[in-house]
Amino acid sequence: LTDGPENINLTISPSQEHYDEGSDLTLACSADSGPPALILWFLSGVQLSGTGAELRLTDIRTSQTGNYSCRAFNNRTLRHQTSESMLVGESDICAIDGPDQTIITAPPALHPGDFAVLHCSAPSAPPATILWTFEGEATEVSEAVLVLPRVSPSDGGTYGCTAVNAATGRHRSRNTHLVVSNKNSFTLSFLPLCLCGCHRIAAPASISGAVIRGPAAVLIEDLSSTDLRCEASGSIVSREWLKGGRLLREDNRTTFSVGNGSVSIRPVHRSNHGTYQCRVSNPVSAMTAVYNLTVNYGPHDMSILGPAAAAPGQRVALQCRMDSVPAANVSWTVNNNVTQVHDSVYVIERMEAEDLGNYTCTATNMVTMKENATVFNLRVITAFTSGITSFTSVITHVGVKLSSLSLLFSS
């Protein structure tokens, strides 16, 4: 029967209101399908590398939170069905940690009359309370941003920021020195205090909620195209795109929109598979959003690693390698005879003459529906020794060939 998928169902175990950070969760996906459907997993719309009816989340952290869903794909009917999303939110994970370090960002140099902003941050769960000091004395500022609307020489000095986590009982502090120069300058690094009749200029809104929106569809190399959009709240002055930690640049397949709000890739290639970052900033704050783009491709670059020949009785392992996302299904044939081996490694526990011949590894990607194969010729070495003459013959699948002959004369 060829039908489906339908009646897809997603469950989580154990089913409880909250989970301790570091615990294990299991998501299970089922669907009526003939033949059985391939199950793909998604986190907040991004395809995960694993496939199968279960997705195990071990040692769970808040970084693993989001909307989980599964998609059942029938490679016969070419139909698919996606489950309702199941939210594993940050509020569901009881995290208590930090602060580990405190970071202060401040202008390198100021002049009297400048508008200045100092920003303090400290990774902490729950969020830390921020306290500011000036020349060792406490101030009334208890927020992450300390604003000096009109700098004067008396504002120069040492500013300190202390992040306190009431839950962990830990705190971290950091100091920075602010220099106010009396020299005239025609370069303004920060917003001036007065414009149009000396109306005070408010500090730019801090950036928050930075996120990259990606495709909901499954991407296949050379067949699919996609757009990534960078969104954030606050006053955005600049956006930068990175891939794998390196600045992303335009090419014949990659283009940016005006203002770098989005990046288009047409069509996708396996080189586009990986982690993308969008860094948004303004004079007050900066934030980086991360997105893992999954491009399904392959199998490519197939090879079999193993010995060219082996002696009788020797244990032999042949490893089939390929580049494929998701991991390809593997099957082996020996001299065109189908085997029951479906692992990437084919093991011969004890080499015999009948084990010689051609070993074919076939890899099938159940998403791209592409197949590739490679062949490896395994020979059996047999040594015969008689008197002072030693013959080494190599037995192949076509018979017995004399590979090498060495005459050893004893003294």
Secondary structure, 3 states (H helix, E strand, C coil): CCEEEEEEEEEEECCCCCEECCCCEEEEEEEEEECCCEEEEEECCEEEEEECCEEEECCCCHHHCEEEEEEEEECCCCEEEECCCEEECHHHEECCECCCCCEEECCCCECCCECEEEEEECCCECCCEEEEEECCEECCCCCCEEEECCCCHHHCEEEEEEEEECCCCEEEEEEEEECECCCCCCCCCCCECEECCCEECCCCCCCEEEEEECCCCCCECCCCCEEEEEEEECCCCEEEEEECCEECCCCCCEEECHHHCEEEECCCCHHHCEEEEEEEECCCCEEEEEEEECCEEEEEEEEEECCCEECCCCCEEEEEEEEEECCCEEEEEECCEECCCCCCEEEECCCCHHHCEEEEEEEEECCCCEEEEEEEEEEEEEEEEECCEEEEEEEECCEEEEEEEEECCCC
